Each structure stands twice: as C-alpha cells, then as structure tokens.
Amino acid sequence: MDKFRMIFQFFQSNQESFMNGICGIMALASTQMYSAFDFNCPCLPHYNLAYGLGILLVPPFILFLLGFVLNNNISMLAEEWRRPQGQRGKDPAVLRYMFCSMAQRAMIAPAVWVSVTLLDGKCITCAFCTSVPVESLGNASHPRLSQGEIQRVLARIPCKEIYNGQQLIANEVAVRYLRCISQALGWCFVLLMTTLAFLVRLLRPCFSQAAFLKSRYWSHYIDIERKLFDETCAEHARSFAKVCIQQFFEGMSTDLADARCHLPRKAPAYAGEAAEKLLGITDQGTMNMALKSWHRCKPPLDLHPPALPTGNGWAGEGQPPTHPSAPRRETAAYYSWV
C-alpha cells in the first residue's frame, strides 16, 4: 500500500506527472481491451478489408480523442486561444507547446493499440486475405474456378472452420504468410515510434532549448494561474454565501423579535473574517463584471506597481516620462514588490 500511495502522490505532484499517469493507464487499458475483444472476421470479399482496417484504425482514433478529453489542458488551451487580446498578449509558441504536449501524450494509447494489433496479425489477415499470391503459394492452375470464385474462397481464410479451398492454397500457409507480414509491419512501427521519440528527446536541446524552456514555463504559469483563480473564486463564493446566510438569519431573528418572540441576540458575525475575504465585491453585478474583466483583459505579466493617481489625474500627466540615471554600484538598492 505504501508503494501505491507513493505512486499516487507522484502522479498528483504536478499536472505533467498526472497526465503521464493517465496516458500510461490508457495504454494498459488499450491492451486489455484488445485482448478482451472478440475478433470475428466476416469472411466476405467486400467486407473483410473494411472490417480489418476498421478494427486497426477506428479504436486508435477514439483513444486519441479520449486522450484529449481526459487532458485538463484542452479547455485551458481553448480558453487561451479564444480569449480577447486585452492587456496581455497571447504567445503562439506557448499555445503550440501546449497543443504538442497534449498530442504527444494522447498518441501513446493509439500507438500501443496499433502495435499490439499488427503484432497479433488478425486484422491484416482479415483485411488482405484476398491478396494472397496464389501463384507462388498455392495451386494457381486449379481448374474450373473463376476469378470471383477464387476471391470468395480466399476471403474464407481467416475462418478456418468454413474454409474449403485446401486444394487451391493451404489455410496454414496463407495465415502464416499474412501474419509474418503483419508482424514485420508491427515491429517496423514500434521501431519508427521509438526512433522518433529518441530523436525528439535528443535533438530538441540542440536547437531550441531556450524557447522550449520559455514555452514550458509560461504553460505551467497559465495552468497554475487558472487553478489559483478558481480557488480564489471558490473562497470568495464561500465567504459571500456565509455572509448572505448570516444576514438572512439575522433578519429572521429581527422579524421574530418584532413579533414579540424574545430570542437571544448576538453581534453580527459577518463583520469578521468572511467579510474581509469579499475584497469589496458584495453584489452579483460587481462579481459578474470582475469575471468578465478577467476574461477580456487579464492583467499584464508585470509585477511593477502602476503609476499612482493624484487628485487631478495621473501623476506626471502632460510631462514626458523621465528615466532616472542608473544608480552607482556602491549605492544600489533593490526592492521586491512580489
């Protein structure tokens, strides 16, 4: 149990580790789904190809979309892409990094499905059984069989119990031939995916490590900022609800007291910590305006304080901004506004 608890805590440590764990679970689930899947080839000339390629390609596409659905960053990416410009610019490099990161993780489960399917060989055997070279593997001179009849006989190769073309080509020979081709394609696919992942990991630091670090940092910042904003909104909603409920019961107690129901009175409780957490936003319209303002014009990523306003307007209005000379090294002073 301690090991499972440590693994679970590692997955919860950050968003990237959590999504890696989700993708690993999906990869294992894809192999279990294929092993539990009852493969039944129709053994008909016009349906074998569609059924075999459908089983090979449709589930990976569904798993790819499911990987995007389970990724929490997809909504964050959509919001960042669709939001107005406002006071903060949108960095296309950060959006590309977020999309590529999600796509890479979402591709793990489909790649596992395709690899397992090709190595098993049933889909390729069903899809391309009518393309077996009878001339080199069987008896091409079998009499009194038209091309259509030969296709119908070859389409029954995956269905050993109803295959009746042993005189044309042996069932074991055709199945082994197609399975060898399928396994060769499967190992080539695994090698290709491994090589691409190795090259991406190896060559990325050689070309764009600084840009990659910048994009990764601001991607994490957007994720953390969204979580903190949700937590702040939830805390404000809790305090708002607490104050509203307290005001309601105090009003009810006042009404009962006016009706000559003597009840104990206490000092207003909403004037305490809950009211301080409201930050001056005490009505629905102001809160809605704050939420719209956050979406339309997020504050710029600059921690320096803005210019202080005076009684007639902004300080220094009508005068060109002056830039003080750099202080000497001996008398330099640093201030932190964070």
C-alpha positions as a Markdown table, in Angstrom:
| # | Residue | x | y | z |
|---|---|---|---|---|
| 1 | Met | 0.0 | 0.0 | 0.0 |
| 2 | Asp | 2.9 | 2.4 | 0.7 |
| 3 | Lys | 4.2 | 1.9 | -2.8 |
| 4 | Phe | 0.8 | 2.6 | -4.4 |
| 5 | Arg | 0.5 | 5.7 | -2.1 |
| 6 | Met | 3.9 | 7.0 | -3.3 |
| 7 | Ile | 3.0 | 6.4 | -6.9 |
| 8 | Phe | -0.4 | 8.2 | -6.4 |
| 9 | Gln | 1.3 | 11.1 | -4.7 |
| 10 | Phe | 3.8 | 11.3 | -7.6 |
| 11 | Phe | 1.0 | 11.5 | -10.1 |
| 12 | Gln | -0.6 | 14.3 | -8.1 |
| 13 | Ser | 2.6 | 16.3 | -7.7 |
| 14 | Asn | 2.0 | 18.3 | -10.9 |
| 15 | Gln | -0.1 | 18.4 | -14.0 |
| 16 | Glu | 2.5 | 16.8 | -16.2 |
| 17 | Ser | 3.0 | 13.8 | -13.9 |
| 18 | Phe | -0.8 | 13.4 | -13.6 |
| 19 | Met | -1.2 | 13.4 | -17.4 |
| 20 | Asn | 1.7 | 10.9 | -17.8 |
| 21 | Gly | -0.1 | 8.6 | -15.4 |
| 22 | Ile | -3.4 | 8.9 | -17.2 |
| 23 | Cys | -1.7 | 8.1 | -20.5 |
| 24 | Gly | 0.0 | 5.1 | -19.0 |
| 25 | Ile | -3.3 | 3.8 | -17.7 |
| 26 | Met | -4.9 | 4.3 | -21.1 |
| 27 | Ala | -2.1 | 2.4 | -22.8 |
| 28 | Leu | -2.6 | -0.5 | -20.4 |
| 29 | Ala | -6.3 | -0.3 | -20.9 |
| 30 | Ser | -5.9 | -0.4 | -24.7 |
| 31 | Thr | -4.0 | -3.7 | -24.5 |
| 32 | Gln | -6.6 | -5.2 | -22.1 |
| 33 | Met | -9.4 | -4.0 | -24.5 |
| 34 | Tyr | -7.8 | -5.7 | -27.4 |
| 35 | Ser | -7.2 | -9.0 | -25.5 |
| 36 | Ala | -10.8 | -9.0 | -24.4 |
| 37 | Phe | -12.1 | -8.1 | -27.9 |
| 38 | Asp | -13.8 | -10.9 | -29.8 |
| 39 | Phe | -12.4 | -10.6 | -33.3 |
| 40 | Asn | -14.9 | -12.1 | -35.9 |
| 41 | Cys | -13.9 | -11.6 | -39.5 |
| 42 | Pro | -16.9 | -11.6 | -41.8 |
| 43 | Cys | -15.1 | -13.7 | -44.4 |
| 44 | Leu | -16.8 | -12.0 | -47.3 |
| 45 | Pro | -14.8 | -10.4 | -50.2 |
| 46 | His | -16.4 | -7.0 | -49.9 |
| 47 | Tyr | -16.3 | -6.7 | -46.1 |
| 48 | Asn | -13.0 | -8.2 | -45.0 |
| 49 | Leu | -11.0 | -5.1 | -45.9 |
| 50 | Ala | -13.4 | -2.6 | -44.2 |
| 51 | Tyr | -13.6 | -4.7 | -41.1 |
| 52 | Gly | -9.9 | -5.4 | -40.7 |
| 53 | Leu | -8.8 | -1.8 | -41.3 |
| 54 | Gly | -11.7 | -0.5 | -39.2 |
| 55 | Ile | -10.5 | -2.5 | -36.2 |
| 56 | Leu | -6.9 | -1.4 | -36.9 |
| 57 | Leu | -7.7 | 2.4 | -37.3 |
| 58 | Val | -11.0 | 3.3 | -35.7 |
| 59 | Pro | -10.2 | 2.4 | -32.0 |
| 60 | Pro | -6.9 | 4.4 | -32.1 |
| 61 | Phe | -8.8 | 7.4 | -33.3 |
| 62 | Ile | -11.2 | 7.1 | -30.5 |
| 63 | Leu | -8.4 | 6.6 | -28.0 |
| 64 | Phe | -6.7 | 9.7 | -29.4 |
| 65 | Leu | -9.8 | 11.8 | -28.9 |
| 66 | Leu | -10.2 | 10.3 | -25.4 |
| 67 | Gly | -6.7 | 11.3 | -24.6 |
| 68 | Phe | -7.6 | 14.9 | -25.4 |
| 69 | Val | -10.8 | 14.7 | -23.4 |
| 70 | Leu | -9.1 | 13.4 | -20.3 |
| 71 | Asn | -6.4 | 16.1 | -20.6 |
| 72 | Asn | -7.4 | 19.1 | -18.4 |
| 73 | Asn | -5.2 | 21.4 | -20.5 |
| 74 | Ile | -7.5 | 21.2 | -23.6 |
| 75 | Ser | -10.0 | 23.6 | -22.0 |
| 76 | Met | -7.2 | 25.8 | -20.9 |
| 77 | Leu | -5.8 | 25.8 | -24.4 |
| 78 | Ala | -9.1 | 26.7 | -25.9 |
| 79 | Glu | -9.7 | 29.5 | -23.5 |
| 80 | Glu | -6.3 | 31.0 | -24.0 |
| 81 | Trp | -6.7 | 30.7 | -27.8 |
| 82 | Arg | -10.2 | 32.2 | -27.9 |
| 83 | Arg | -9.9 | 34.9 | -25.3 |
| 84 | Pro | -9.6 | 38.6 | -26.4 |
| 85 | Gln | -6.2 | 40.2 | -26.5 |
| 86 | Gly | -6.9 | 42.5 | -23.5 |
| 87 | Gln | -3.9 | 43.8 | -21.5 |
| 88 | Arg | -1.9 | 40.5 | -22.0 |
| 89 | Gly | -0.7 | 39.3 | -25.3 |
| 90 | Lys | -1.1 | 35.7 | -26.5 |
| 91 | Asp | 2.2 | 33.9 | -27.2 |
| 92 | Pro | 1.7 | 31.5 | -30.2 |
| 93 | Ala | 4.8 | 29.5 | -29.0 |
| 94 | Val | 3.1 | 28.7 | -25.7 |
| 95 | Leu | -0.1 | 27.6 | -27.5 |
| 96 | Arg | 1.9 | 25.4 | -29.8 |
| 97 | Tyr | 3.8 | 23.9 | -26.9 |
| 98 | Met | 0.6 | 23.1 | -25.1 |
| 99 | Phe | -1.0 | 21.5 | -28.1 |
| 100 | Cys | 2.1 | 19.5 | -29.0 |
| 101 | Ser | 2.4 | 18.3 | -25.4 |
| 102 | Met | -1.2 | 17.1 | -25.3 |
| 103 | Ala | -0.9 | 15.5 | -28.8 |
| 104 | Gln | 2.2 | 13.6 | -27.8 |
| 105 | Arg | 0.5 | 12.2 | -24.7 |
| 106 | Ala | -2.7 | 11.4 | -26.5 |
| 107 | Met | -0.8 | 9.4 | -29.1 |
| 108 | Ile | 0.6 | 6.9 | -26.6 |
| 109 | Ala | -2.6 | 4.7 | -26.3 |
| 110 | Pro | -3.3 | 4.7 | -30.1 |
| 111 | Ala | 0.3 | 3.7 | -30.8 |
| 112 | Val | 0.1 | 0.8 | -28.3 |
| 113 | Trp | -3.2 | -0.3 | -29.9 |
| 114 | Val | -1.7 | -0.3 | -33.5 |
| 115 | Ser | 1.4 | -2.0 | -32.3 |
| 116 | Val | -0.5 | -4.8 | -30.5 |
| 117 | Thr | -2.9 | -5.2 | -33.4 |
| 118 | Leu | -0.1 | -5.5 | -36.0 |
| 119 | Leu | 1.9 | -7.9 | -33.9 |
| 120 | Asp | -1.2 | -10.1 | -33.4 |
| 121 | Gly | -1.9 | -10.2 | -37.1 |
| 122 | Lys | -5.6 | -10.9 | -37.1 |
| 123 | Cys | -6.6 | -7.6 | -38.7 |
| 124 | Ile | -4.1 | -7.8 | -41.6 |
| 125 | Thr | -5.1 | -11.5 | -42.2 |
| 126 | Cys | -8.7 | -10.5 | -42.4 |
| 127 | Ala | -8.2 | -7.4 | -44.5 |
| 128 | Phe | -5.8 | -8.7 | -47.1 |
| 129 | Cys | -6.6 | -12.4 | -47.3 |
| 130 | Thr | -7.9 | -11.9 | -50.8 |
| 131 | Ser | -4.5 | -10.6 | -51.9 |
| 132 | Val | -2.6 | -13.8 | -51.1 |
| 133 | Pro | -0.3 | -14.7 | -54.1 |
| 134 | Val | -1.8 | -18.0 | -55.1 |
| 135 | Glu | 0.6 | -18.4 | -58.0 |
| 136 | Ser | 3.6 | -18.7 | -55.6 |
| 137 | Leu | 2.0 | -20.2 | -52.5 |
| 138 | Gly | -0.8 | -22.4 | -53.9 |
| 139 | Asn | -2.2 | -24.2 | -56.9 |
| 140 | Ala | -2.9 | -21.4 | -59.4 |
| 141 | Ser | -3.9 | -23.9 | -62.1 |
| 142 | His | -6.8 | -25.2 | -60.1 |
| 143 | Pro | -9.5 | -26.0 | -62.8 |
| 144 | Arg | -13.0 | -24.7 | -63.1 |
| 145 | Leu | -12.7 | -21.7 | -60.7 |
| 146 | Ser | -13.4 | -18.2 | -62.0 |
| 147 | Gln | -11.7 | -15.1 | -60.5 |
| 148 | Gly | -14.8 | -14.3 | -58.4 |
| 149 | Glu | -15.0 | -17.8 | -57.0 |
| 150 | Ile | -11.3 | -17.6 | -56.1 |
| 151 | Gln | -11.9 | -14.4 | -54.3 |
| 152 | Arg | -14.7 | -15.9 | -52.3 |
| 153 | Val | -12.6 | -18.9 | -51.4 |
| 154 | Leu | -9.7 | -16.7 | -50.3 |
| 155 | Ala | -12.0 | -14.5 | -48.2 |
| 156 | Arg | -12.7 | -17.5 | -46.0 |
| 157 | Ile | -9.0 | -17.9 | -45.0 |
| 158 | Pro | -9.5 | -16.3 | -41.6 |
| 159 | Cys | -12.5 | -18.6 | -40.9 |
| 160 | Lys | -10.8 | -21.9 | -40.6 |
| 161 | Glu | -14.0 | -23.8 | -39.8 |
| 162 | Ile | -15.7 | -22.9 | -43.1 |
| 163 | Tyr | -12.6 | -22.7 | -45.4 |
| 164 | Asn | -13.0 | -25.1 | -48.3 |
| 165 | Gly | -10.0 | -24.1 | -50.5 |
| 166 | Gln | -7.3 | -26.5 | -49.4 |
| 167 | Gln | -6.8 | -27.6 | -53.0 |
| 168 | Leu | -6.2 | -24.0 | -54.0 |
| 169 | Ile | -4.0 | -23.0 | -51.1 |
| 170 | Ala | -3.5 | -24.4 | -47.7 |
| 171 | Asn | -5.1 | -22.4 | -44.9 |
| 172 | Glu | -2.0 | -22.6 | -42.6 |
| 173 | Val | 0.3 | -21.4 | -45.4 |
| 174 | Ala | -1.9 | -18.3 | -46.2 |
| 175 | Val | -2.4 | -17.4 | -42.5 |
| 176 | Arg | 1.3 | -17.7 | -41.7 |
| 177 | Tyr | 2.2 | -15.6 | -44.8 |
| 178 | Leu | -0.1 | -12.8 | -43.8 |
| 179 | Arg | 0.8 | -13.0 | -40.1 |
| 180 | Cys | 4.5 | -12.7 | -40.9 |
| 181 | Ile | 3.9 | -9.6 | -43.0 |
| 182 | Ser | 1.7 | -8.1 | -40.2 |
| 183 | Gln | 4.4 | -8.8 | -37.5 |
| 184 | Ala | 7.0 | -7.2 | -39.7 |
| 185 | Leu | 4.9 | -4.1 | -40.1 |
| 186 | Gly | 4.3 | -4.1 | -36.3 |
| 187 | Trp | 8.0 | -4.2 | -35.4 |
| 188 | Cys | 8.7 | -1.5 | -38.0 |
| 189 | Phe | 6.0 | 0.7 | -36.5 |
| 190 | Val | 7.4 | 0.2 | -33.0 |
| 191 | Leu | 10.9 | 0.9 | -34.3 |
| 192 | Leu | 9.7 | 4.1 | -36.0 |
| 193 | Met | 7.9 | 5.4 | -33.0 |
| 194 | Thr | 10.8 | 4.7 | -30.7 |
| 195 | Thr | 13.2 | 6.3 | -33.1 |
| 196 | Leu | 11.1 | 9.4 | -33.5 |
| 197 | Ala | 10.7 | 9.8 | -29.7 |
| 198 | Phe | 14.5 | 9.3 | -29.3 |
| 199 | Leu | 15.3 | 12.0 | -31.9 |
| 200 | Val | 12.8 | 14.4 | -30.4 |
| 201 | Arg | 14.4 | 14.0 | -27.0 |
| 202 | Leu | 17.9 | 14.1 | -28.3 |
| 203 | Leu | 17.7 | 17.0 | -30.8 |
| 204 | Arg | 15.4 | 19.4 | -29.1 |
| 205 | Pro | 18.0 | 20.7 | -26.6 |
| 206 | Cys | 20.4 | 21.3 | -29.5 |
| 207 | Phe | 18.2 | 23.7 | -31.4 |
| 208 | Ser | 15.5 | 25.4 | -29.3 |
| 209 | Gln | 16.3 | 24.7 | -25.6 |
| 210 | Ala | 15.8 | 28.4 | -24.6 |
| 211 | Ala | 12.5 | 28.7 | -26.5 |
| 212 | Phe | 11.4 | 25.3 | -25.1 |
| 213 | Leu | 12.1 | 26.4 | -21.5 |
| 214 | Lys | 10.2 | 29.7 | -22.0 |
| 215 | Ser | 7.2 | 28.0 | -23.5 |
| 216 | Arg | 7.2 | 25.3 | -20.8 |
| 217 | Tyr | 7.4 | 27.9 | -18.1 |
| 218 | Trp | 4.6 | 30.0 | -19.3 |
| 219 | Ser | 2.5 | 27.0 | -20.0 |
| 220 | His | 2.9 | 25.9 | -16.4 |
| 221 | Tyr | 2.2 | 29.5 | -15.3 |
| 222 | Ile | -1.1 | 29.6 | -17.2 |
| 223 | Asp | -2.1 | 26.3 | -15.5 |
| 224 | Ile | -1.2 | 27.5 | -12.0 |
| 225 | Glu | -2.8 | 30.9 | -12.6 |
| 226 | Arg | -6.1 | 29.2 | -13.6 |
| 227 | Lys | -6.0 | 26.9 | -10.5 |
| 228 | Leu | -5.3 | 29.9 | -8.2 |
| 229 | Phe | -8.1 | 31.9 | -9.9 |
| 230 | Asp | -10.6 | 29.0 | -9.4 |
| 231 | Glu | -9.5 | 28.7 | -5.7 |
| 232 | Thr | -9.9 | 32.4 | -5.2 |
| 233 | Cys | -13.3 | 32.4 | -6.8 |
| 234 | Ala | -14.4 | 29.4 | -4.7 |
| 235 | Glu | -13.1 | 31.1 | -1.5 |
| 236 | His | -15.0 | 34.3 | -2.4 |
| 237 | Ala | -18.2 | 32.4 | -3.1 |
| 238 | Arg | -17.9 | 30.6 | 0.2 |
| 239 | Ser | -17.4 | 33.8 | 2.1 |
| 240 | Phe | -20.2 | 35.5 | 0.1 |
| 241 | Ala | -22.6 | 32.6 | 0.8 |
| 242 | Lys | -21.7 | 32.7 | 4.5 |
| 243 | Val | -22.4 | 36.4 | 4.8 |
| 244 | Cys | -25.7 | 36.1 | 2.9 |
| 245 | Ile | -26.8 | 33.3 | 5.1 |
| 246 | Gln | -25.8 | 35.1 | 8.3 |
| 247 | Gln | -27.7 | 38.2 | 7.1 |
| 248 | Phe | -30.8 | 36.1 | 6.3 |
| 249 | Phe | -30.9 | 34.5 | 9.8 |
| 250 | Glu | -30.2 | 37.8 | 11.5 |
| 251 | Gly | -33.1 | 39.4 | 9.5 |
| 252 | Met | -35.3 | 36.5 | 10.5 |
| 253 | Ser | -34.4 | 36.9 | 14.2 |
| 254 | Thr | -35.2 | 40.6 | 13.9 |
| 255 | Asp | -38.6 | 39.8 | 12.5 |
| 256 | Leu | -39.3 | 37.3 | 15.2 |
| 257 | Ala | -38.1 | 39.8 | 17.9 |
| 258 | Asp | -40.5 | 42.4 | 16.4 |
| 259 | Ala | -43.3 | 39.8 | 16.7 |
| 260 | Arg | -42.5 | 39.6 | 20.5 |
| 261 | Cys | -40.6 | 36.4 | 20.3 |
| 262 | His | -37.8 | 37.1 | 22.7 |
| 263 | Leu | -34.7 | 35.5 | 21.2 |
| 264 | Pro | -31.1 | 35.9 | 22.2 |
| 265 | Arg | -29.2 | 38.5 | 20.1 |
| 266 | Lys | -25.6 | 38.3 | 19.2 |
| 267 | Ala | -23.2 | 40.6 | 17.5 |
| 268 | Pro | -23.1 | 40.4 | 13.7 |
| 269 | Ala | -20.8 | 37.5 | 12.7 |
| 270 | Tyr | -20.4 | 38.5 | 9.1 |
| 271 | Ala | -18.3 | 41.5 | 10.0 |
| 272 | Gly | -15.4 | 39.2 | 10.7 |
| 273 | Glu | -13.0 | 37.2 | 8.6 |
| 274 | Ala | -15.7 | 36.2 | 6.0 |
| 275 | Ala | -16.5 | 39.8 | 5.2 |
| 276 | Glu | -12.8 | 40.7 | 4.8 |
| 277 | Lys | -12.4 | 37.9 | 2.2 |
| 278 | Leu | -15.0 | 39.6 | 0.0 |
| 279 | Leu | -12.5 | 42.2 | -1.0 |
| 280 | Gly | -15.2 | 44.8 | -1.5 |
| 281 | Ile | -17.2 | 42.7 | -4.0 |
| 282 | Thr | -20.5 | 42.4 | -2.3 |
| 283 | Asp | -23.1 | 42.1 | -5.0 |
| 284 | Gln | -23.8 | 39.8 | -8.0 |
| 285 | Gly | -23.3 | 42.5 | -10.7 |
| 286 | Thr | -19.9 | 43.6 | -9.4 |
| 287 | Met | -18.8 | 39.9 | -9.3 |
| 288 | Asn | -20.0 | 39.3 | -12.9 |
| 289 | Met | -18.2 | 42.4 | -14.0 |
| 290 | Ala | -15.0 | 41.2 | -12.3 |
| 291 | Leu | -15.3 | 37.8 | -14.0 |
| 292 | Lys | -15.8 | 39.4 | -17.4 |
| 293 | Ser | -12.9 | 41.7 | -16.9 |
| 294 | Trp | -10.7 | 38.8 | -16.0 |
| 295 | His | -11.6 | 37.1 | -19.3 |
| 296 | Arg | -11.4 | 40.1 | -21.5 |
| 297 | Cys | -8.4 | 41.9 | -20.2 |
| 298 | Lys | -6.2 | 39.8 | -18.0 |
| 299 | Pro | -3.6 | 41.9 | -16.1 |
| 300 | Pro | -0.2 | 42.1 | -17.8 |
| 301 | Leu | 2.6 | 39.9 | -16.6 |
| 302 | Asp | 4.5 | 42.8 | -14.9 |
| 303 | Leu | 4.9 | 42.9 | -11.2 |
| 304 | His | 5.9 | 46.5 | -11.1 |
| 305 | Pro | 3.3 | 48.8 | -9.5 |
| 306 | Pro | 1.3 | 51.2 | -11.7 |
| 307 | Ala | 1.7 | 54.9 | -11.5 |
| 308 | Leu | -0.1 | 56.5 | -8.6 |
| 309 | Pro | -3.0 | 58.8 | -9.4 |
| 310 | Thr | -3.2 | 62.3 | -8.0 |
| 311 | Gly | -6.2 | 64.5 | -7.2 |
| 312 | Asn | -6.2 | 66.0 | -10.8 |
| 313 | Gly | -5.4 | 62.8 | -12.6 |
| 314 | Trp | -2.3 | 60.6 | -13.1 |
| 315 | Ala | 1.0 | 61.8 | -11.6 |
| 316 | Gly | 3.1 | 63.4 | -14.2 |
| 317 | Glu | 0.3 | 63.9 | -16.7 |
| 318 | Gly | 1.3 | 66.1 | -19.6 |
| 319 | Gln | 5.0 | 65.7 | -18.9 |
| 320 | Pro | 7.3 | 63.4 | -20.7 |
| 321 | Pro | 8.4 | 60.4 | -18.7 |
| 322 | Thr | 11.8 | 60.8 | -17.3 |
| 323 | His | 14.1 | 57.9 | -16.8 |
| 324 | Pro | 16.4 | 58.2 | -13.8 |
| 325 | Ser | 20.0 | 57.5 | -14.3 |
| 326 | Ala | 21.3 | 54.2 | -13.2 |
| 327 | Pro | 22.5 | 54.2 | -9.6 |
| 328 | Arg | 26.1 | 53.7 | -8.8 |
| 329 | Arg | 27.1 | 50.2 | -7.9 |
| 330 | Glu | 28.1 | 51.2 | -4.3 |
| 331 | Thr | 24.6 | 52.7 | -3.5 |
| 332 | Ala | 22.3 | 50.3 | -5.5 |
| 333 | Ala | 19.2 | 49.3 | -3.6 |
| 334 | Tyr | 16.8 | 46.5 | -4.6 |
| 335 | Tyr | 13.1 | 46.4 | -3.8 |
| 336 | Ser | 10.8 | 43.4 | -4.0 |
| 337 | Trp | 7.1 | 44.1 | -4.7 |
| 338 | Val | 6.2 | 40.4 | -5.0 |
